[in-house]
Amino acid sequence: MKLLTKSFLLFVVIVSSLSVPKSYSQQKSSGQISISGAFALYPMVIRWADEYKKINPGVRFDISAGGAGKGISDALNSMVEIGMVSREIYPEEMKKGAFPIAVTKDAVVAVISESNPMLKEILTTGLKKDAGNDIWVTGRYTTWAQAFEVKSAYPIHIYTRSDACGAAEIWAKFFGKKQEDLLGVGVFGDPGLAQAVKKDPLGIGYNNISYVYDATTKQQIKGLKVVPVDLNNNGKIDSDEDFYKTMNDLIAAIASGKYPSPPSRELYFVMKGNPTNNKVLTEFILWVLTDGQKFVNESGYISLPAERIESEKKKLK
């Protein structure tokens, strides 16, 4: 039994060493890094910057959110060193010199107000993919009864994003569409959309998970409720589809592939050209891909597979 236990512990150590990026050693550096873009990545980058300044106090950060579209535009126009982007990089952007580095993953979820009068029934029934399409794309469903088969004459108040962003792009991609195909009242930014839905008992929208869950308690933010996706389309949320109670539950479901992709996706740093001639910038990105990964899960994001991290690091050599 003791031999078996020792063998098991050795196995765990070996597996762990394979899945965790190696620590990145560096000399102290100083300078400034400007970053703008996706609301989805903003909380994670703030955390990374805070932690990085503890070991490199000479590095200053200027970080602002404004949507993925702004992030990549700012990067390509040399207004910032890093654009935060929460969608795939378009071929035309690559032709203009976009140099993407995947740094983490997250997901977009449907949300409703905790004050919704049909809350219990909706959480039990869940959102079918076709129903989501008929809410946000075709516009065929205009009542809660149509969308969720509940006994209600209440209309659905649909919300979407007004800014060019990865959350809207990936939510539309779930239905095989693009952001401009989504219906609803346009609201700027993740915080704005979450607040609009929270205040409207008949509202439905979508948010990045870092704006739906509290990073400290890991619980859903008071006033909002995640609408579970009915993955097997049987009109109810089965036990293996019910993984939204805490942030950690959802992160585990995304990491294991239970939550679909889209609307889960990779998040990127985008630079104009390979940044290897900028030592301060390169050192920070390499730290994000190594030591910085230990802050990912606790901040409400999903770590990239070890092989993906290694491939991204090689781009910077």
SVG drawing of the C-alpha trace seen along z (x, -y; Angstrom):
<svg xmlns="http://www.w3.org/2000/svg" viewBox="-50 -57 69 59">
<polyline fill="none" stroke="black" stroke-width="0.4" points="0.0,0.0 2.9,-2.4 4.6,-1.6 1.3,-2.3 0.8,-5.6 4.4,-6.7 3.9,-5.8 0.7,-7.7 2.3,-10.8 5.2,-10.6 2.7,-10.4 0.9,-13.5 4.2,-15.4 5.2,-14.4 1.8,-15.4 1.9,-18.7 5.3,-19.6 4.2,-18.9 1.2,-21.2 2.6,-24.2 4.8,-26.6 8.3,-27.0 9.2,-30.0 10.7,-32.8 13.9,-34.4 14.8,-38.0 16.8,-41.0 15.0,-44.0 13.7,-46.3 12.1,-49.7 10.0,-51.6 6.4,-52.1 3.8,-49.8 0.6,-51.2 -2.3,-48.8 -5.9,-49.2 -8.8,-47.2 -11.1,-44.3 -13.2,-44.6 -12.9,-40.8 -9.2,-40.9 -9.0,-44.1 -9.5,-42.7 -6.8,-40.0 -4.3,-42.5 -4.9,-44.8 -4.0,-41.8 -1.0,-40.9 0.3,-44.5 -0.1,-44.8 1.7,-41.5 4.5,-42.4 5.1,-45.7 5.9,-43.9 9.0,-42.4 9.6,-45.2 8.6,-48.5 10.4,-50.4 7.8,-49.3 4.8,-51.6 1.5,-50.6 -1.2,-52.7 -4.2,-50.4 -7.6,-51.3 -10.7,-49.3 -12.7,-50.2 -13.5,-47.1 -11.5,-44.7 -12.0,-46.9 -10.4,-49.8 -7.6,-47.7 -6.5,-46.3 -6.9,-49.7 -4.8,-51.4 -2.1,-48.8 -2.0,-48.9 -1.9,-52.7 1.0,-52.6 -1.1,-54.4 -0.4,-51.6 2.2,-48.8 -0.5,-46.1 -4.0,-45.8 -6.2,-43.5 -8.3,-41.5 -11.0,-38.9 -11.7,-37.5 -9.8,-35.9 -7.5,-38.2 -8.8,-39.0 -6.7,-38.4 -6.7,-42.0 -5.4,-42.9 -2.6,-40.4 -1.7,-42.1 -1.4,-45.4 1.2,-43.9 -0.9,-42.5 1.2,-40.1 -1.1,-38.2 0.0,-36.2 -2.7,-34.1 -2.4,-34.7 -5.5,-33.1 -9.1,-31.9 -12.6,-32.9 -16.2,-32.7 -19.4,-34.6 -22.6,-33.6 -26.2,-34.7 -27.5,-36.7 -30.9,-37.8 -31.9,-39.9 -32.3,-38.2 -35.6,-40.0 -37.0,-38.2 -40.5,-37.0 -39.9,-33.7 -36.4,-33.2 -36.9,-29.7 -38.5,-28.3 -35.9,-29.8 -33.0,-28.4 -34.7,-25.0 -35.4,-25.1 -32.2,-26.7 -31.5,-28.4 -31.6,-26.3 -29.2,-27.4 -32.0,-27.7 -34.0,-29.8 -31.0,-32.1 -30.8,-32.5 -34.4,-33.4 -34.0,-36.0 -30.8,-37.8 -30.7,-37.1 -34.0,-36.4 -36.2,-38.3 -38.9,-35.6 -39.0,-35.3 -40.3,-38.4 -41.8,-36.9 -40.4,-34.7 -43.1,-32.1 -41.7,-31.6 -38.1,-31.5 -38.3,-29.4 -41.7,-27.7 -42.9,-29.3 -46.4,-30.5 -46.0,-34.3 -47.2,-37.1 -44.2,-39.3 -42.0,-40.6 -38.3,-40.0 -36.1,-43.1 -33.0,-42.2 -29.7,-43.8 -26.5,-43.7 -23.2,-45.6 -22.9,-48.9 -19.1,-48.9 -17.0,-46.7 -16.1,-43.9 -15.1,-40.3 -17.9,-39.4 -20.5,-40.3 -18.5,-38.7 -18.1,-35.4 -21.8,-35.4 -22.9,-35.9 -20.5,-33.2 -22.3,-30.8 -25.2,-31.2 -23.0,-31.3 -23.3,-35.1 -21.3,-38.3 -21.8,-41.1 -23.6,-43.3 -26.3,-40.6 -27.3,-40.8 -30.5,-42.5 -31.2,-44.4 -30.7,-47.7 -27.0,-48.6 -25.1,-49.2 -21.4,-50.2 -19.0,-47.9 -19.3,-44.8 -20.1,-46.8 -22.8,-48.8 -24.5,-45.8 -24.4,-43.9 -25.9,-47.0 -28.6,-47.4 -29.8,-43.7 -29.5,-43.9 -31.9,-46.8 -34.4,-45.4 -36.5,-42.4 -37.4,-41.5 -33.9,-42.0 -31.6,-39.4 -28.1,-40.0 -24.6,-38.4 -21.4,-39.1 -17.8,-37.9 -17.7,-35.7 -15.4,-38.2 -18.3,-40.6 -20.9,-38.1 -18.9,-36.5 -17.2,-38.1 -13.4,-37.3 -13.1,-37.1 -16.2,-35.0 -16.4,-33.2 -20.2,-33.6 -22.5,-35.2 -22.8,-38.9 -25.9,-40.0 -28.6,-41.1 -27.5,-38.9 -28.1,-35.3 -26.4,-33.2 -28.8,-31.4 -27.6,-27.8 -27.3,-26.5 -29.5,-23.4 -26.7,-21.5 -28.6,-18.4 -31.7,-20.4 -34.1,-18.3 -35.9,-21.3 -34.3,-21.1 -31.0,-21.5 -29.6,-18.1 -27.1,-17.6 -24.2,-17.4 -25.2,-20.7 -25.6,-22.5 -22.1,-24.0 -22.8,-27.7 -23.2,-28.0 -19.7,-29.3 -16.9,-30.7 -14.7,-27.7 -17.5,-25.3 -17.8,-27.2 -14.0,-27.5 -13.7,-23.7 -16.5,-23.1 -14.8,-25.4 -11.4,-23.8 -12.9,-20.3 -14.8,-21.3 -18.3,-20.8 -19.1,-24.5 -19.0,-24.9 -16.6,-26.9 -17.8,-29.4 -18.8,-31.1 -15.6,-30.1 -12.5,-31.6 -8.8,-32.6 -7.8,-36.1 -4.9,-37.9 -2.2,-40.5 -1.8,-42.1 1.2,-44.1 2.2,-45.9 5.0,-43.5 7.1,-41.2 8.0,-43.0 11.4,-41.3 13.2,-44.7 11.3,-46.1 13.0,-44.4 10.6,-45.8 7.6,-44.7 9.0,-41.2 10.0,-40.6 6.5,-41.4 4.8,-39.1 7.1,-36.2 6.4,-36.7 2.6,-36.6 3.1,-33.3 5.0,-31.8 4.9,-33.1 1.8,-35.2 -0.3,-32.1 -0.6,-31.2 -3.0,-34.2 -5.2,-33.2 -7.7,-30.7 -8.1,-32.7 -8.9,-35.8 -11.8,-34.0 -10.0,-32.9 -8.8,-29.6 -5.2,-28.7 -4.0,-27.8 -2.7,-24.2 1.1,-23.9 1.8,-23.2 -0.1,-26.3 1.9,-28.4 5.1,-27.0 4.2,-27.8 3.3,-31.4 6.6,-31.8 8.5,-30.6 7.1,-33.5 9.1,-35.9 12.5,-34.3"/>
</svg>
